């Protein structure tokens, strides 16, 4: 079987109005691959799977689907995945919650990501681990403004947490959906109450304010989970390959690990130029040992959330430069994405996504790789995608 390089740009797709970052990017090496392959339209989620919670946490659902698993059979929660990716010891029944350092003012969330600035966040996380709430727990910053809270007790995850999923709103009330979840809610609320006291007084936040950085003075929680489940059968056994994922700490890495992938973590703090360089260096090092390498490129999603059309385009163009060395790759290259992230709305949006598979014989010739060309191609679901990739 030929080796496969599988590139997943986070939030690469945009709404195809008159132009998108992907359609406007100069990408001669991607277009070279297009001439030898196909561009198709990939459906990862159904409209019935989509709601406001899905919008906020679409990446892990889309990636479970992309890897060829039924999201209804593997209802993994974001909190569990953050904990697994961070290397925290987990047991079934323990409660894990995805957390964000956030900025609150007069009871209103003004920035759900605390300015996307990590200054002082590790010191804040260290201080939060000293809180006493009557039960054992661990709080760990995972990547950027993200963190995870793991409460080492068997607790219900059947409750709604406090993240309003948008700025300029007050935090939501925690809502228990059964009697058992009331205990969970009381513990998490106790942690938050004590955490806010620490965050407001901590030296690191005073330094952030002096530097003009939004203070990380609040925590938003979402997607509590208490069930660990491997994705079975493993990707390795299904397709008879030795797979590797190259990703930052987070849900893409975690879902791949649960499907049996080995993992290389992209160091935090790299800009898109250094990050893409790191990815290709690790691909070169790993190709002799692995048949299938999945590389996650995060920076397109971040640019779209910031409404930065030009930066999103530049990430694609930077990636394209490295593909020059892979024009004659003796294997298969696939380029796709997990979801749409609109530069206009700055949010995840529902819709199909483009996928490029090269080389692949086709009677139809494609001009380029973008949302417009994908709409003209065949419609694929993950099952059909993998049949083609491993054909």
N, C-alpha and C positions, 0 to 999 in steps of 0.2 A: 504493500500500500504506500502511495506517495505521502510525503510529509505535508502537513497543513499548517499554514499561518492564518489565524483567525483573529481579525482586528475588530474590536467593538468600541466604537466612539460613543461615549455617553452623551445622549441628547443631540446627536449629530443632525437629525432631521429637523426641518423647520416647516412652517406653513408655506406651501408653494403658491405664493401669490404671483408677483411678476419676477421675483428673484429671491434666492436664499443664499446663505453663506456658502453652502456646498455648490450651488450652481455658479456662483461668482468666483470661487476660488480657482487660482491657476494650479492645475494638477496634471501636468503632462505625463507623469509616471503612472498615476491611477488610470488615466485615459489610455495609456499603452496597454494596461491590463484589460481594460474594457474591450479593446479591439480583438482580444483573444478569448473573451469570455461572454458572460451574460449579465444583464442588470435586471433585477426582478423586484416585485412588490411583496413585502413580507408582512403577514399579519401575526402578531405575537399575542395580543389580547383582544377579546371580543368586547363589543360595546356594553354587554351585560356585566362584564368584569369591572367596569369603570365607574368610579365615584370620586368624591373629594378626597377620601382617604387613599384611594388608589393613585390619584394625582400626586399626592405628597410622597408616596412610597412606591412609585411605579417600578423603579430599577430592579428590585429583587424579584418582583413578580414577573417582569419582562424577561429577566435572565433565567429564571427557572423554566419559563416557557421556551426561551431561545435554546436552552440546552436539551429540549425535547421532553420535558416533564409536564404533567398536568398540574396546574396550580391548585386545583381543587383537591387533589390527592395529597399535596404537600403544602399545607397552609402554614408555612413558616412565617413567624413574626419578625419584624425588624429588630426588636430588642435582642432576640436570640442570636441573630446573624451578626450584629455588632459585637456581641460578647465572644462569639466563636472566632471572628476575624481578629479580635484583639488578643486572642490567646488566653482568655480568662477561663479558669476551670468552671465547667458547668455541669449540673446534674439535672435530670428531668424532675420537674416540680419547682426548681428554683425560679424566681421571677427576675426577668431581665427587661429593662426598658431603654429604648433609644432616647438619648438626651441631646439637647442643644444648649450651649451657652448663649444667652440672649441678653438684650438690653431692654429694660422696662423703665418707663417714666410716667409718673402720676397714674399708675395702674394700667398703662397701655403699652403693649409690645411695640417698640419703635424699630427694632432690628432683631429678627429671629436668629441671625447668625453673628451677632456681636461684631459687626463690621468685617467679618471674614478675617479677622486678625488674631493670631494665636499668642500675641504677647502676654506673658504672665499666666496663661491658662493652665500650664502644668503645675505651677505653684498653687493656683486655686484648687485644682483637683487634689493635690496633696493635702491641702487644708481641709477639704470636704471629707476626706477619709478619716478624719479625727472626730467627726460628729458622732454623738451617741444617740441611737434611736431604739435601743433595746433588743435589736436583732443584728446578727452579723451581715455585713455587706461589703462590696467593693465598688468604688466609683473610679472610672478610668477614662481619660480623654483618649479618643481613638484616632481622629484625623481632623485637622482644622478645628472648627467650632463644635464638632461632634464628640459625644461621650456616651458611655453606657453605665447604667446602674444595675448591679446584680445583687439581689437580696437573697442570701443563702438560707432560705427557709422554703418549705413547700407552701406555695401561695397560689391563689386563683389569679388568672390573667384576664378575667371576664369583667373588664371595666374600661371606661373611656378616660384618657388622660387629658392634660391641660393645654396641649399645643393647638392654637386656633388656626394654624396652617397659613396664616397671612399676617403681615404687619398691620399696625394701626388698629388693632383690636385688643381687648382685654384677654388675659388667659382664660381658657374654658374652665368650668368647674369639673373636678373629677366626679365621675358617675359610676357607681358600682351597679352591676346588672344582676347580682344575686347576693345572698347573705355572706357567702364565703369571700366574695370580692370586696365586701365592706372592710374586712380586715386588711386586705392589700392596700386599699385606698388610704386607710388611716396611717399605715406605715409610710407610704410614699409621701403623703401630705406632711407627715412629721419630718421626714428627711428634707423636703423642700423648705419647710418653715425654718429649720435650723440652717440649711444651706444659704438661704437669703441673708440671714444675720451675718454669716461668715463672709459672703461675697461683698456685702455693702461696706464692711469695715476693712477688708483686706488691702494691704499695701499695694498689691499688684493692680487693683482697680484704680486706686488713687494715681498710680503711675500712668495707667492707660488714659485717664482723663487729662493729665498734664500733657501727654503726648498727642492729644487730640483724637484718641481712639475711643470708640464707644465702650463704656464699661460693661463687663460681663457680669451683670448684677442679678441675673435671674436664670432659671433653668426651665426649659420646656421639655415635656416628656410625651412620647407617643409609642404606639404599637408594643404594649407589654406582651411578653410571651413566656411560657413555662414548659414548652415541649420541644425537644431536640429530635429531629428526624433526618436520617441520611436519605439522599436521593438515590433510590434503587429501582432497577439495577444500575450499577455505576456506569458512568460514561465510558470508562475503560473497558468494562466487560461488554457493553452494548456494541461498541465499534472496534474493539480489539486494537486500541491505541494506548500509548503511554502519554497522558495529558499533563500539561503544565499551564498554570495561570500566572500572568504577570499583572499585578494590580496594586493600587493603594489599599490600605486597610479599609474594609467596608464590606458592603453586602455582595458585590460582584465576586470578590475574593472568597467570601464565606460560602456562597451558593456553589461556586465551583469546587471548593474543598469538600462540601457535603456530597458532591457528585464524584468524588474520588480523585480530584486533581492534586498534584503537588503544587506548591505556591512559592512565588518570589514576590516580596512586597516592595513597591515603589516607595523610596524614602519620602517622607513628608517635606514640604517646603520647596520642592522643585517647581520652577516655572515651566511653562509648556515646552520651551526649547530644551531645557536640561532634562525634563521628564521624558520626552520623546527620545532623546539621545540615550537615556538610561534603558528604555524599553528595547531599543534595537541592539544595544550592547549585550543585554541579557539574552535576546533571541540568538545572537551569534554564538554566545557561550553555550546555550542550551540545545541548539539544534542537533548536535551529535547524539544527545541522550534522549530526546523526546520526539514522538511522532506528530504530536498535536500541541501547538502553542497558542494559547488564547491570551491576547494582550488587550488590556482595558485602557482607553485614553479618556481621561476624565475632563480635560480642560475645555472641550467644546460645550459641555453642559454648564460649567461655571460661567463661561462667557455669555451664554444665552440667558442665564438667570440674572446677569447684570445688564442685560439689554445691549450687549456690546457685539453688534453685527460684525464689525471689522476684526475684532479679536478672534471670534469664532472662525472666521475665514482664514486668518493667519495660522491658527492651530492646524487646520487642514493642509495648508500650503507647507508648513514646516514638516508635517508627517510625509507629505509627498516627496520631499527632497530625499529622504532616506530610502524610499522605494526604488530609486534609481539603481541601487545595487541588487535589486530583486526582480529586475525585468526578465531575467532568464532563470529564475528560481526553478529548480527541478522538483517542483511540488505544486500544491494548490494554494492560492491566496484568496481569502474571503474578507470582505470589508462590509460592515453593517453597523447597526446601532440598536439600542434597546428601546428608544422612544423618541418622540418629538419633544424638544424644548424650544419654545418660541421666543425669539429675541423681542418680539412685539409685546407679548403678554408677560414675558419673563417667567412663565410657568410651564410645567409638563402639560402636554396636550394629547388627546386621543387621536390615533390614526395609524395607518400602516407606515412601514419604514422601508427605505431602499436597501438592497443587498447586491453586492458584486461578487461573482464567483468566476475565478480565472486560474488556469485555462479551462475552457469548456466549449466543445463544439456546438455551434448554433447556426441555423440557417439565417436567423435575423441578426443584423448588425446594429450595434448600439453606438451612439455618438459620444456619450460621456456618462459619468456616474453622478446622478442627482435625483431629486424627487420627481422632476418632470419626466425624465427618461424611465425611471422605475415604474411610473404609472402606466407606461406603454408596454411594460414587460409582463411576463406571466405572474400569476398570483400564487404565492407560496405560503404554506404554514410550516412550522418547524419540522414536522415529519418529512414533508417533501424536501425541505432544505437539506436535511442530513442525508437523505437518499442520493441527492445530487452531489453533495460535497464528497461523500465517500464512494461514489460510483467509479 
